[in-house]
Amino acid sequence: MQPLGPTMSATSRFPFPAYLFACLLGLFALGGFWYGLGKPVILPDAATPTHKLQCASYTPFDKDQSPFDVPFKLRPERMDADLALLATRFECIRTYSMTGLEALPDLARKHGLKLMIGAWVNSNPVDTEKEVDLLIASANANPDVVSAVIVGNEALLRKEVTGTQLVRLINKVKSQIKQPVTYADVWEFWLKHPEVAPAVDFLTIHLLPYWEDDPSNIDAALQHVAQVRQVFGNKFAPKDVMIGETGWPSEGRQRETALPSRVNEAKFIRGFVAMAEQEGWHYNLIEAFDQPWKRGSEGAVGGYWGLFDADRQDKGVLAGPVTNVPFWKEWLAVGGLIFLGTLILGGRVRTTRSALVLPLLGALGACSIGAWGDLARVTTRFTGEWLWVGLLTALNLLVLAHAALALSARTGWRQRAFNLLERRAGWLVAAAGFAAAVMMLEMVFDPRYRSFASMAFVLPALVYLCRPVSVPRREIALLTFIVGAGIAPQLYQEGLQNQQAWGWALVSVLMVAALWRCLRVHKI
């Protein structure tokens, strides 16, 4: 095999002008890439020091907690700090269960917040009755704080109770408390179960355009919310209709045209608040804080609906400038180290082509590895996934080193390192092909909660497309078929307007081409 930068004679001069130009171009591309992703966007504020919003959903879990923890223990000091923070932006908070929240009414009273408390209704009648009894007791004990109660959340959606059972529970609560009583569910399920509406004092509907069967893009989402709210207002008048959950995710995979991002979350929330207050709607935003535990059941997107992150830091959703990549400066610094490391590893080159390619290779590696790292930061949930991230990162670094050494005027240790990687290059290709095939199978057969890991494969695809190496033929042929065969089905499932799906398709095409070229290399 011929390296990308053919070795020249020892008397060849170092092509400094071309090298300097490529370095400057690579640095410009690296800085532009991360600044373009992370630049702040200015939008009209939704909340100000003199204007509080109505209500936000609150679950008091720290980022290391979940409702499935055994033993289940909430931290009163966490709830106290949370309510102190939320009281600066909201008039009330909504809860979903009574378990572990005995201290919440006193804390709400301390911080001047109202509560919409909820009982968790499920298929276990004993647990449900316990929740409902606690709901009744708390409402009666705290009439100055509890403004309304919610008997069940999306229990009809989960098919854990019937409409008749739900009505019985609602009537039981209404007969024993003075506050208004409601039930909360996705808006379609109020239409599917009309028997529930007469039992409640007001309807609480969930409107989440990202999760709709036909997802709305950010520009159409608010119009969709307004249309559904108008339909419900007309159909169920004179009863009030509260939008009990609405929001937009700040991280996660795109669904058709619905793209999660911090900027899009801020656009949706700020636009919705302006519209709701102009129309006089009652509303509750989902949710106060990011909940990383939800990634286990909903994929990465489930953990990032918060107005604040899991560390209780402001995400810029409600006011001020907002950025899609808050850590872009840190990733730029990491990218700078990868870029510099590539130049050091490549060392002296002797051809103009190598002088031009080496810095651009370093910039490509820095951008792709950094983007993959930022994706992994928000998507990775447990040890097995962190191991997968680590292996793919190591693969990218080895591929980058292999390509840099191929461009180098190799002597001494660089020659020995290149020889080692060259002998193992077939296995690097096989590892990249295997990982791409696994990801493609997931995107075809189980895509709903999977993120597009395109940036993890850009570097190996381009390097071995430009410089194919000898590979295990049968195994690579199978991997080539799997990746190639999945391109059209995954695009069909995602919709042709899904940019993330097109990005994955493009990277997959490059990977197929690289694998195919490697298959045509014959061992010497």
Backbone torsions as a table, in degrees:
resi	resn	phi	psi	omega
1	MET	NA	142.1	176.2
2	GLN	-93.6	131.5	176.9
3	PRO	-68.4	163.5	177.9
4	LEU	-59.1	-40.0	177.9
5	GLY	-108.7	100.5	-176.4
6	PRO	-62.5	139.7	-178.7
7	THR	-69.4	131.3	179.9
8	MET	-106.2	176.8	-179.7
9	SER	-68.3	159.9	-176.8
10	ALA	-66.1	-16.6	-178.9
11	THR	-88.9	-5.0	-179.7
12	SER	-64.4	141.3	-178.7
13	ARG	-85.5	150.2	176.3
14	PHE	-71.2	121.7	-175.9
15	PRO	-78.1	74.1	-171.4
16	PHE	-62.1	-44.9	-177.8
17	PRO	-58.4	-44.2	179.2
18	ALA	-65.2	-39.5	-179.5
19	TYR	-65.0	-45.0	179.4
20	LEU	-62.9	-43.8	178.2
21	PHE	-59.6	-44.8	-179.3
22	ALA	-66.5	-36.4	178.0
23	CYS	-63.7	-45.8	178.6
24	LEU	-63.1	-40.8	178.1
25	LEU	-64.2	-41.9	178.7
26	GLY	-64.1	-42.7	177.9
27	LEU	-64.7	-39.9	177.9
28	PHE	-63.2	-43.1	179.4
29	ALA	-64.9	-41.5	179.7
30	LEU	-63.8	-48.4	179.2
31	GLY	-65.3	-41.5	179.3
32	GLY	-64.6	-37.0	179.3
33	PHE	-60.3	-50.9	-175.4
34	TRP	-76.7	-35.0	176.3
35	TYR	-67.2	-38.7	178.3
36	GLY	-61.0	-36.8	178.1
37	LEU	-76.0	-33.5	-170.7
38	GLY	-106.5	0.1	-175.7
39	LYS	-61.3	139.8	-177.8
40	PRO	-72.7	146.2	178.2
41	VAL	-116.4	135.3	-179.4
42	ILE	-100.0	126.1	178.7
43	LEU	-131.5	159.7	175.6
44	PRO	-60.8	136.0	-178.5
45	ASP	-69.2	146.5	173.6
46	ALA	-97.4	-34.7	-179.1
47	ALA	-121.7	141.2	177.3
48	THR	-132.7	167.8	178.4
49	PRO	-58.3	-22.4	-179.0
50	THR	-106.9	2.9	-177.8
51	HIS	-135.3	109.0	178.1
52	LYS	-94.0	149.4	176.6
53	LEU	-86.7	169.7	-171.0
54	GLN	-72.1	-66.1	-169.4
55	CYS	-153.6	152.9	177.2
56	ALA	-140.5	144.0	176.7
57	SER	-69.4	138.8	-176.7
58	TYR	-135.2	123.7	168.3
59	THR	-124.6	126.9	-164.3
60	PRO	-86.9	35.9	-178.0
61	PHE	-88.9	136.4	168.9
62	ASP	-71.9	170.4	-175.8
63	LYS	-67.6	-15.1	178.3
64	ASP	-101.9	13.5	-177.1
65	GLN	-120.7	161.7	173.7
66	SER	-153.4	164.2	178.2
67	PRO	-70.1	-6.5	-179.6
68	PHE	-97.3	5.2	-179.7
69	ASP	-66.0	142.0	174.0
70	VAL	-128.6	118.1	-1.8
71	PRO	-75.2	155.8	-179.3
72	PHE	-88.2	115.5	-176.8
73	LYS	-145.5	118.1	175.4
74	LEU	-91.8	157.3	-174.1
75	ARG	-106.3	112.0	-179.1
76	PRO	-56.6	-36.7	-179.8
77	GLU	-66.1	-31.7	175.7
78	ARG	-67.5	-46.4	179.8
79	MET	-62.3	-39.0	179.3
80	ASP	-62.3	-47.0	179.8
81	ALA	-66.7	-38.0	179.2
82	ASP	-63.0	-47.6	-177.8
83	LEU	-67.6	-32.8	175.6
84	ALA	-62.2	-40.1	178.5
85	LEU	-69.9	-46.9	-176.9
86	LEU	-66.0	-30.0	-179.6
87	ALA	-65.1	-18.5	177.4
88	THR	-78.5	-14.9	-175.7
89	ARG	-122.3	-21.9	-171.6
90	PHE	-131.0	158.2	176.3
91	GLU	-92.4	-24.8	-178.8
92	CYS	-151.3	166.4	173.0
93	ILE	-130.5	151.5	177.8
94	ARG	-110.8	135.4	176.6
95	THR	-116.0	166.8	-172.1
96	TYR	-118.3	-15.9	-177.7
97	SER	-146.5	161.9	177.4
98	MET	-98.3	-16.0	-174.4
99	THR	-66.4	123.3	175.7
100	GLY	80.0	2.1	-175.0
101	LEU	-109.0	26.5	-177.3
102	GLU	-60.5	-31.4	-177.1
103	ALA	-83.3	-7.4	-171.1
104	LEU	-65.6	-42.5	179.9
105	PRO	-58.3	-42.6	179.3
106	ASP	-64.6	-38.9	179.1
107	LEU	-68.6	-38.4	177.4
108	ALA	-63.3	-42.2	178.1
109	ARG	-61.8	-41.1	179.8
110	LYS	-60.1	-37.6	-174.2
111	HIS	-102.7	7.5	175.1
112	GLY	73.4	31.4	-179.9
113	LEU	-107.3	146.2	169.0
114	LYS	-90.9	159.5	-178.9
115	LEU	-123.8	135.8	161.1
116	MET	-107.1	102.2	-173.8
117	ILE	-93.6	145.2	-177.4
118	GLY	-123.1	145.5	171.9
119	ALA	-101.0	132.8	179.2
120	TRP	-81.8	114.5	-178.8
121	VAL	-102.8	127.4	178.2
122	ASN	-140.7	-167.7	-174.0
123	SER	-77.6	-9.9	178.9
124	ASN	-90.8	108.6	-174.7
125	PRO	-65.1	-30.2	-179.9
126	VAL	-68.0	-49.1	178.2
127	ASP	-61.8	-39.7	-179.2
128	THR	-64.5	-46.0	179.4
129	GLU	-61.7	-37.9	178.3
130	LYS	-63.3	-44.6	178.8
131	GLU	-62.0	-44.9	-178.3
132	VAL	-64.5	-41.0	178.6
133	ASP	-64.1	-40.5	176.8
134	LEU	-65.0	-37.6	177.6
135	LEU	-60.3	-47.7	-179.8
136	ILE	-62.0	-45.1	-178.4
137	ALA	-62.9	-42.8	-178.6
138	SER	-68.3	-40.0	178.6
139	ALA	-62.7	-41.3	-179.0
140	ASN	-73.5	-30.5	-178.5
141	ALA	-81.2	-17.3	-174.1
142	ASN	-135.1	57.8	-176.7
143	PRO	-66.7	-21.5	179.8
144	ASP	-79.3	-17.1	-176.1
145	VAL	-110.0	-42.7	-176.8
146	VAL	-80.7	111.3	-176.9
147	SER	-91.4	-24.2	179.2
148	ALA	-163.3	161.1	178.3
149	VAL	-126.6	150.3	-177.3
150	ILE	-122.1	116.7	-178.1
151	VAL	-95.2	87.8	176.7
152	GLY	97.2	145.4	178.8
153	ASN	-132.2	111.8	176.7
154	GLU	54.5	31.2	177.9
155	ALA	-68.8	-33.2	176.4
156	LEU	-70.7	-39.9	175.9
157	LEU	-58.2	-43.1	-179.5
158	ARG	-78.7	-6.5	-179.9
159	LYS	59.8	38.2	179.9
160	GLU	-94.6	-18.6	174.8
161	VAL	-140.3	164.0	173.8
162	THR	-94.3	166.1	177.0
163	GLY	-60.4	-38.8	179.8
164	THR	-63.5	-44.5	178.1
165	GLN	-62.2	-40.3	-179.5
166	LEU	-65.0	-41.6	178.6
167	VAL	-61.5	-40.3	178.9
168	ARG	-60.6	-43.2	179.5
169	LEU	-66.0	-42.0	179.3
170	ILE	-61.1	-45.1	-179.8
171	ASN	-64.8	-36.6	177.2
172	LYS	-60.7	-46.3	-178.7
173	VAL	-66.5	-44.4	-178.6
174	LYS	-60.0	-32.5	-177.5
175	SER	-75.8	-11.3	-173.0
176	GLN	-120.8	-2.6	178.6
177	ILE	-132.8	169.3	-179.6
178	LYS	-103.7	-18.0	-178.0
179	GLN	-74.4	158.2	174.1
180	PRO	-61.5	145.8	-177.3
181	VAL	-120.5	137.2	179.3
182	THR	-141.7	175.7	172.6
183	TYR	-131.6	147.9	-175.6
184	ALA	-120.5	130.7	176.8
185	ASP	-160.1	164.9	174.1
186	VAL	-56.6	141.8	-168.4
187	TRP	-57.6	-34.0	-179.2
188	GLU	-62.2	-30.2	-174.6
189	PHE	-78.8	-17.0	168.3
190	TRP	-69.2	-34.6	178.8
191	LEU	-75.4	-32.2	179.3
192	LYS	-76.7	-20.1	-178.2
193	HIS	-129.0	71.0	-176.5
194	PRO	-64.8	-16.2	-179.0
195	GLU	-69.6	-16.0	-176.3
196	VAL	-81.2	-36.3	-173.6
197	ALA	-56.6	-43.1	-179.9
198	PRO	-62.7	-22.1	-175.4
199	ALA	-81.0	-23.1	-173.5
200	VAL	-94.7	160.0	175.9
201	ASP	-80.5	-31.4	172.7
202	PHE	-153.0	156.2	-177.9
203	LEU	-90.6	140.7	174.4
204	THR	-119.4	110.6	-175.4
205	ILE	-110.7	146.8	176.6
206	HIS	-103.0	128.6	-177.6
207	LEU	-129.6	97.7	-177.2
208	LEU	-123.2	90.8	-173.7
209	PRO	-56.5	-30.7	179.0
210	TYR	-62.1	-37.7	-174.7
211	TRP	-92.4	1.1	179.5
212	GLU	-60.7	154.9	175.7
213	ASP	-58.8	-31.9	173.5
214	ASP	-116.6	87.2	-172.7
215	PRO	-60.3	144.1	178.4
216	SER	-98.1	143.2	172.6
217	ASN	-75.5	170.7	-171.7
218	ILE	-63.1	-29.9	-177.8
219	ASP	-75.3	-28.5	-179.1
220	ALA	-98.0	-10.4	-172.1
221	ALA	-62.5	-44.8	-177.7
222	LEU	-67.0	-36.0	177.0
223	GLN	-64.0	-39.5	177.3
224	HIS	-62.5	-44.6	178.6
225	VAL	-59.3	-44.9	-178.6
226	ALA	-63.6	-39.6	-179.0
227	GLN	-65.5	-45.9	-180.0
228	VAL	-64.7	-42.5	179.8
229	ARG	-62.4	-37.9	178.6
230	GLN	-66.6	-42.1	178.2
231	VAL	-59.2	-46.2	-178.2
232	PHE	-69.4	-38.6	178.4
233	GLY	-60.8	-39.0	179.1
234	ASN	-74.5	-42.0	-172.6
235	LYS	-71.0	-36.6	-172.0
236	PHE	-109.6	9.6	175.8
237	ALA	-57.7	143.4	11.0
238	PRO	-91.4	7.8	178.7
239	LYS	-68.6	143.4	178.3
240	ASP	-75.1	153.7	176.9
241	VAL	-122.6	119.2	176.5
242	MET	-101.2	133.8	171.4
243	ILE	-81.6	100.8	-169.3
244	GLY	-83.4	-20.4	172.8
245	GLU	-147.7	125.8	167.7
246	THR	-153.9	148.5	-177.1
247	GLY	172.4	-169.3	-177.6
248	TRP	-151.8	137.8	-179.1
249	PRO	-76.5	148.8	-179.7
250	SER	-97.3	-13.4	178.6
251	GLU	-141.7	161.2	174.4
252	GLY	121.3	-177.0	-174.5
253	ARG	-79.9	151.3	176.1
254	GLN	-76.5	140.9	173.1
255	ARG	-117.2	111.7	-173.3
256	GLU	50.3	-111.8	-179.2
257	THR	-100.2	1.7	-177.7
258	ALA	-87.4	109.3	-173.9
259	LEU	-109.9	116.6	175.5
260	PRO	-71.1	139.3	171.7
261	SER	-172.3	160.6	178.4
262	ARG	-64.9	-40.6	179.5
263	VAL	-64.0	-43.2	178.9
264	ASN	-66.2	-36.7	175.9
265	GLU	-61.9	-43.9	179.2
266	ALA	-65.6	-40.8	177.4
267	LYS	-59.1	-44.8	-177.5
268	PHE	-67.5	-51.2	-175.7
269	ILE	-62.6	-46.1	-177.3
270	ARG	-68.2	-39.6	177.2
271	GLY	-66.8	-40.1	179.7
272	PHE	-64.8	-45.8	-178.6
273	VAL	-59.3	-44.4	179.4
274	ALA	-60.6	-42.9	-179.4
275	MET	-68.6	-44.5	-177.9
276	ALA	-63.1	-41.5	-178.6
277	GLU	-73.5	-31.4	174.8
278	GLN	-67.4	-37.7	-178.0
279	GLU	-86.7	-9.1	-179.3
280	GLY	77.1	27.6	179.8
281	TRP	-81.1	150.4	166.7
282	HIS	-89.5	139.1	-174.2
283	TYR	-150.3	160.8	174.3
284	ASN	-139.3	127.9	-178.7
285	LEU	-91.3	141.6	174.4
286	ILE	-109.8	123.0	-4.6
287	GLU	-139.6	176.3	-175.2
288	ALA	-63.6	-50.4	-173.7
289	PHE	-129.7	145.2	172.6
290	ASP	-55.2	143.7	-178.9
291	GLN	-124.3	88.2	-175.8
292	PRO	-56.4	-28.3	-178.1
293	TRP	-62.2	-25.2	-178.4
294	LYS	-69.3	-15.7	178.1
295	ARG	-62.3	-24.3	-179.4
296	GLY	-65.6	-30.8	-178.1
297	SER	-109.5	-20.8	-174.8
298	GLU	-119.7	6.8	-174.2
299	GLY	75.6	-177.7	-175.1
300	ALA	-54.9	-37.4	-174.6
301	VAL	-61.4	-29.2	-177.2
302	GLY	-64.4	-25.0	-175.7
303	GLY	-88.7	2.5	-168.0
304	TYR	-135.0	53.0	173.9
305	TRP	-105.5	4.4	-173.3
306	GLY	-75.3	153.2	171.4
307	LEU	-81.5	-24.1	170.5
308	PHE	-122.1	156.6	179.9
309	ASP	-81.1	-179.6	-175.0
310	ALA	-67.8	-18.4	175.0
311	ASP	-90.8	8.3	178.8
312	ARG	68.5	26.3	175.5
313	GLN	-93.0	143.0	-178.7
314	ASP	-65.6	128.2	178.3
315	LYS	-89.8	-1.8	-178.0
316	GLY	77.7	18.7	-176.7
317	VAL	-75.7	-38.6	-172.5
318	LEU	-91.2	-30.7	-175.4
319	ALA	-159.2	155.8	176.5
320	GLY	81.1	-179.2	178.8
321	PRO	-68.1	150.4	-179.0
322	VAL	-133.1	142.5	-179.6
323	THR	-127.6	144.9	179.7
324	ASN	-74.1	-30.8	-178.5
325	VAL	-125.6	90.7	-174.3
326	PRO	-64.9	-23.4	-178.0
327	PHE	-103.2	30.3	-174.8
328	TRP	-65.5	-31.7	178.6
329	LYS	-68.0	-38.1	177.3
330	GLU	-65.5	-41.9	178.8
331	TRP	-69.2	-31.6	174.6
332	LEU	-63.1	-40.5	178.3
333	ALA	-65.3	-42.7	176.4
334	VAL	-61.6	-43.5	178.2
335	GLY	-61.2	-38.0	177.5
336	GLY	-61.4	-39.6	177.8
337	LEU	-65.9	-41.8	177.9
338	ILE	-64.2	-41.4	178.5
339	PHE	-61.0	-48.6	180.0
340	LEU	-63.7	-42.0	178.9
341	GLY	-61.1	-36.9	178.2
342	THR	-64.3	-42.8	179.0
343	LEU	-64.6	-41.7	179.4
344	ILE	-65.6	-42.8	-179.8
345	LEU	-64.5	-42.0	178.7
346	GLY	-67.7	-34.7	177.4
347	GLY	64.0	-144.4	-176.5
348	ARG	-77.1	132.0	174.1
349	VAL	-114.6	161.1	-173.1
350	ARG	-123.6	3.3	177.6
351	THR	-127.3	153.3	179.2
352	THR	-63.4	-39.0	-179.2
353	ARG	-62.7	-45.6	178.8
354	SER	-63.8	-37.8	179.1
355	ALA	-63.8	-33.3	178.0
356	LEU	-77.7	-38.0	-171.8
357	VAL	-79.9	-38.5	-173.2
358	LEU	-58.1	-51.0	178.6
359	PRO	-64.1	-35.4	178.5
360	LEU	-68.7	-35.1	173.9
361	LEU	-61.4	-43.6	178.3
362	GLY	-61.5	-39.8	178.7
363	ALA	-66.9	-42.1	177.9
364	LEU	-61.1	-46.6	179.1
365	GLY	-61.9	-41.6	-179.6
366	ALA	-63.8	-41.9	-179.4
367	CYS	-69.4	-46.5	-175.0
368	SER	-70.3	-42.0	179.4
369	ILE	-68.0	-40.0	178.1
370	GLY	-65.2	-42.9	179.2
371	ALA	-64.7	-38.3	176.0
372	TRP	-64.6	-40.1	178.5
373	GLY	-64.5	-39.5	179.4
374	ASP	-67.9	-37.1	175.4
375	LEU	-64.0	-44.6	-179.5
376	ALA	-62.6	-32.8	179.9
377	ARG	-57.5	-37.1	-175.7
378	VAL	-98.5	-17.4	-175.1
379	THR	-100.4	-25.9	-170.7
380	THR	-76.5	132.6	-171.1
381	ARG	-115.2	-37.0	-173.1
382	PHE	-144.0	178.4	-170.2
383	THR	-57.4	-43.0	-179.2
384	GLY	-60.7	-39.2	179.6
385	GLU	-72.3	-36.1	175.6
386	TRP	-64.2	-36.1	176.7
387	LEU	-64.0	-42.5	177.7
388	TRP	-60.8	-43.9	177.7
389	VAL	-61.5	-44.4	-179.7
390	GLY	-62.1	-41.0	-179.7
391	LEU	-66.8	-42.3	179.5
392	LEU	-67.9	-35.8	176.5
393	THR	-65.7	-44.6	177.7
394	ALA	-61.7	-39.6	177.6
395	LEU	-59.6	-45.6	179.7
396	ASN	-62.6	-40.6	179.7
397	LEU	-66.4	-38.5	178.0
398	LEU	-67.7	-41.0	176.8
399	VAL	-62.7	-42.2	178.3
400	LEU	-62.1	-43.6	178.3
401	ALA	-63.2	-42.9	179.3
402	HIS	-60.4	-44.6	-179.0
403	ALA	-68.5	-40.0	179.6
404	ALA	-63.5	-41.9	179.2
405	LEU	-68.8	-31.2	177.4
406	ALA	-65.5	-28.0	179.4
407	LEU	-85.9	-15.0	-172.3
408	SER	-77.9	152.6	167.6
409	ALA	-82.1	87.7	-163.6
410	ARG	-76.1	131.1	169.3
411	THR	-145.1	158.0	174.1
412	GLY	57.8	-128.4	-174.9
413	TRP	-65.7	-29.4	177.3
414	ARG	-65.0	-39.1	178.2
415	GLN	-65.6	-42.4	-179.9
416	ARG	-65.7	-41.7	178.0
417	ALA	-64.8	-41.2	178.2
418	PHE	-62.4	-44.0	-179.8
419	ASN	-59.9	-40.1	179.2
420	LEU	-63.9	-48.0	-179.6
421	LEU	-69.0	-33.9	179.5
422	GLU	-64.2	-38.8	178.0
423	ARG	-67.8	-27.0	-177.7
424	ARG	-102.1	4.1	-174.6
425	ALA	-60.7	-35.4	178.5
426	GLY	-59.8	-35.6	179.4
427	TRP	-75.5	-30.7	173.6
428	LEU	-63.4	-42.7	177.1
429	VAL	-63.3	-43.3	-179.8
430	ALA	-62.6	-40.2	179.1
431	ALA	-64.4	-43.4	178.7
432	ALA	-64.5	-42.9	179.0
433	GLY	-64.7	-40.2	178.8
434	PHE	-63.8	-46.4	179.8
435	ALA	-62.4	-41.6	178.5
436	ALA	-64.5	-38.3	179.0
437	ALA	-66.3	-40.9	177.4
438	VAL	-61.7	-46.0	179.9
439	MET	-63.8	-39.3	179.8
440	MET	-65.2	-42.2	177.9
441	LEU	-61.4	-39.6	178.0
442	GLU	-65.3	-40.7	-178.3
443	MET	-70.6	-23.9	178.9
444	VAL	-87.0	-43.3	-170.9
445	PHE	-102.7	-18.2	-179.4
446	ASP	-148.3	61.6	-168.4
447	PRO	-87.5	-18.7	-166.0
448	ARG	-54.9	-41.3	-175.5
449	TYR	-111.2	18.6	-179.8
450	ARG	-99.4	140.1	175.5
451	SER	-93.0	153.9	179.7
452	PHE	-83.0	114.8	-176.3
453	ALA	-97.5	41.9	-173.1
454	SER	-57.8	-41.9	-173.2
455	MET	-67.9	-16.9	178.2
456	ALA	-73.0	-14.1	-173.5
457	PHE	-120.4	-2.4	-179.4
458	VAL	-60.8	-48.9	-175.3
459	LEU	-64.4	-53.5	179.1
460	PRO	-61.3	-35.4	-179.8
461	ALA	-63.7	-47.0	-177.2
462	LEU	-71.7	-40.6	-178.4
463	VAL	-62.0	-47.5	-175.3
464	TYR	-86.9	-8.7	166.5
465	LEU	-73.4	-42.1	179.8
466	CYS	-77.6	-30.4	-177.2
467	ARG	-136.3	78.4	-178.3
468	PRO	-65.4	150.2	179.1
469	VAL	-129.2	164.9	179.0
470	SER	-70.0	137.9	-175.0
471	VAL	-135.7	162.8	171.8
472	PRO	-64.8	116.7	-164.8
473	ARG	-69.5	-48.9	-175.7
474	ARG	-63.3	-47.0	-176.7
475	GLU	-63.9	-44.4	-178.1
476	ILE	-68.6	-34.0	177.2
477	ALA	-62.2	-42.4	178.6
478	LEU	-64.9	-44.3	179.6
479	LEU	-64.1	-38.9	177.5
480	THR	-60.3	-42.8	179.6
481	PHE	-64.4	-43.9	-177.7
482	ILE	-62.9	-48.0	-178.3
483	VAL	-64.8	-45.6	-178.1
484	GLY	-66.0	-40.3	-177.3
485	ALA	-68.9	-23.0	-177.6
486	GLY	-86.3	-10.4	-173.6
487	ILE	-62.1	-52.9	-177.5
488	ALA	-65.8	-46.3	179.1
489	PRO	-59.5	-40.9	-178.2
490	GLN	-69.9	-34.1	175.7
491	LEU	-66.8	-39.6	179.2
492	TYR	-63.4	-43.0	-179.2
493	GLN	-66.9	-39.6	-174.2
494	GLU	-81.4	-23.6	-176.5
495	GLY	94.3	144.3	-173.3
496	LEU	-74.7	-4.1	177.5
497	GLN	-98.9	4.2	-179.6
498	ASN	-86.2	105.0	-177.2
499	GLN	-64.6	-35.9	179.2
500	GLN	-65.7	-36.6	177.2
501	ALA	-66.8	-38.8	176.8
502	TRP	-66.1	-38.0	176.7
503	GLY	-61.6	-43.7	178.0
504	TRP	-65.8	-38.8	178.4
505	ALA	-63.1	-42.9	179.8
506	LEU	-63.7	-46.4	178.3
507	VAL	-62.3	-37.9	178.4
508	SER	-64.4	-39.7	176.4
509	VAL	-61.7	-43.8	177.9
510	LEU	-62.8	-39.5	179.1
511	MET	-65.8	-42.4	178.1
512	VAL	-61.6	-43.7	179.7
513	ALA	-63.3	-41.1	179.2
514	ALA	-64.9	-44.7	179.0
515	LEU	-62.8	-40.6	-179.4
516	TRP	-64.6	-42.9	178.4
517	ARG	-64.0	-38.6	178.0
518	CYS	-65.7	-34.3	178.1
519	LEU	-63.3	-26.6	-176.6
520	ARG	-88.0	-3.1	176.9
521	VAL	-84.2	130.1	-179.5
522	HIS	-101.0	137.2	178.1
523	LYS	-65.3	142.0	178.8
524	ILE	-93.4	NA	NA
